[in-house]
Amino acid sequence: MKNLNQVHLNGLRALEAVGRLGSLQAAADELGVTVGAVSQQVIRAEEQLGRPIFDRTARGLRETAFGGPFLATLSAGFRQLSEAVTTTRRSDDAILTISVAPIFASRWLIHRIDRFAALHPDISLRIEATTMLVDLARSDVDLCIRVGPGGWPDVKAEYFLPQVLFPVCAPALAEKIRTPKDLSEQPAVVDGNEAFTWERWLEAADLGVPPPRARHVFSDASLCLDAAMAGQGVLLAFPVLASWALREGRLVAPFPIRVETGMGYYFVTAPGVPEPRKVAVFKQWLRAAMAEDEDGFAGAVIPARRSASPSSP
């Protein structure tokens, strides 16, 4: 094999991308170049290495006996390089980059950022509102907050709060709800992506009444909240979604019985990476803020059954 200094980095990147993704087209999409450019880089890199990395077949490129182990080593090397670069980005304790679901950012976090800023004026928050999975080893995200069952691979997931659901509605509608039977006679605003149903909540709460009749179904939890605040029906909501509207008096909880869904909220970070001060202080602040929400909400919490269906993040 020729001296490594004679092999261009772009060629090695093309080889690694094709091997990892399985096709020239996928590699071209990731690298932001044409299929022809990737093909030429692969050919040139093989010439520089003095060994074929892929066999050309009617079904596309196949790794050679030498190419398989070589590509695995190459992928590991690029991951290490990416992690090294990411570590330098994370070294700035003045900027904390957090990835959260849009609903968490818009309905809970945005109302409380000023409190964190007042306590920690030396830290600036950068919020990435997305439900997309984040490759923490390759990105500059310091911390993800996710809801789910946990157990995700290749990350460190730290459970900090159960997800619970309870009915909320506008104050005017709440005046009509004095008994469980009154609740069943009201229209319901339904989150079409939520697997936890009214029947499940009523059964767990042991209220023994039919569910409210569905009036509107939305595919977005934030739209559901707006509809509930507009008086269009009763909504099964979770605290992260509804706590601010409850504090402002735009919503009330006619039956403050909270039922766990079986999902939980987690801090998600890169595995094996020391926790920077900025991450530690944000986690501490978030726990305290969540506890404050809990203190302001009176009501029993009913644990989830083992068969609980997963809810959407």
Protein Blocks (a to p, Z undefined) as FASTA:
>chain_A
ZZfklpcfklmmmmmmmmmnopaklmmmmnopafklmmmmmmmmmmmnopafbdcdfkbc
cddfklmmmmmmmmmmmmmmmmmmmmmmmmpmkbccddddfklmmmmmmmmmmmmmmmmm
mbccdddddfbdcdfklmccfbdcdddeejiehiacddfbdcdddddddfklmmmmmbfk
lmmmpccdddfkbmbdfklmmmmnonopacdddfbdcfbfklmmmmmmnopaccdddfkl
mmmmmmnopaccfblcdcdehiacdddddehiacdfklmmmmmmmmmmmmmmmmmpgcdd
ddddfklccddZZ
